[in-house]
Amino acid sequence: MRLSDFLDYLKIIIVAVIIVAPIRYFLFQPFLVRGASMEPNFQQNDYLFIDELSYKFQEPKRGETIIFKPPGEISPPFIKRIIGLPEEEIEIKDGQIIITKNGEQQVLDESSYLPQNTYTSGNLKISLKGNEYFVLGDNRLNSADSRVFGPLPRENIIGRVFLRVFPLTNFDKIEIPNY
């Protein structure tokens, strides 16, 4: 290999790093699902891309699947679904999730992303502050979530899941449920 060929390859590598590195570190981050807490929607070893930019311009929405640092723990990031938003009261009673905001109650309809007859275990009632979220795993019987560690502070949220890349048979854009 001649020196000029080597320098050409080196230039290509440098330009690629200059373009890819900011995208990887500031916009999109890969995430590998570990565990069964989000089954059936996300499986062990699903390879996902996380959008880290959206939440700089808009607030997280109910139903979005997010990646976050668990409160008070030094552990790998978790993946869960946003159920409760700031200033809401969340109650789990008789297997249902009841959301109260400004005195109005609604039973959360999760039929667009959970299998029929999914049961949410626990009995609790919690009021969220202005920067707190309530998150649950889709596999309600096998998930360490806000029922265990309490409300999730906004600053712990890394980003939202927006694309499943692997396995290729499940390659898709992750949609946000409509409520």
Secondary structure, DSSP 8 states (H G I E B T S, - for coil): --HHHHHHHHHHHHHHHHHHHHIIIIIEEEEE--SSTTTTTS-TT-EEEEE-SGGGTS---TT-EEEE--TT--SS-EEEEEEE-TT-EEEEETTEEEEEETTEEEE---TTTS-TT------EEEE--TTEEEEE-SSTTS--SHHHH--EEGGGEEEEEEEEEESGGG-EE------
